[in-house]
Amino acid sequence: MNHFYGLHTFYPTFASGKGGAPFNTLEDYENNLKRHKDFVTYIDRAIGRFREGEQAGSSRPS
């Protein structure tokens, strides 16, 4: 994951209702809200893993 590639670059389009998961029913909207919660969990875990890597000295210089 970086600023060019990763789920975070794809997710906004997917979750917009105009991508792969259109909003045709109330259930579609509710499912999207569930995905939002999962996406937040995914990003929080990624941040934690990045911090672990940084503390271990595995970060690469820019």
N, C-alpha and C positions, 0 to 999 in steps of 0.2 A: 504494500500500500504506500502510495506517495501522493503528491498533489495532482498527479496526472492520471493515475490508475488506481482502481479499487472500487469497492461497492459504493463508497460515498460519492463517486462521480456519476454513477449510474442510477442510484436510488431516487434522486429528485424527479427524474423523468418518469421512472417506473411508478412512483407514488403519486404522480400528478393526475392520474385518471385518464391521461391521454396516451400512456405507454402500453405496456403489456398487461396491465390490470385496470381496464376501464371501469368507470363507475356507472353501472347500469341499474343497480338495485341498492336498497338500503344495506343489504348484506355486504355488497362490495365496499361500501364506505366503512362499515364496521370492521371488515377484514383489513382494510387499509390502516385503520387506527391500531389494530393489533400489530401490524407490521411496523408501525412507527415505534411502538414499545420495544420490539425485538431489535430494531435498528439502533435505538439508543443503547441497548445492552451491548450490541456488537461494537459500537464505537467506544463505549466505556471500557470494554475489555481490551480493545486494541490499544487505547491510551495506556492502560495499565501494563500491557506487554512492552510497549515502547519504553516506558519508564524503567521497567525491569532490565531491558537491554541496555539502556543508557547507564544505569547503575553498575551493570556488569562490565561496562567499558566496550560494548560492541557497537556503539554508534559510529557511523562513517562521517568523516568531514565533508562538508559541502564542496 
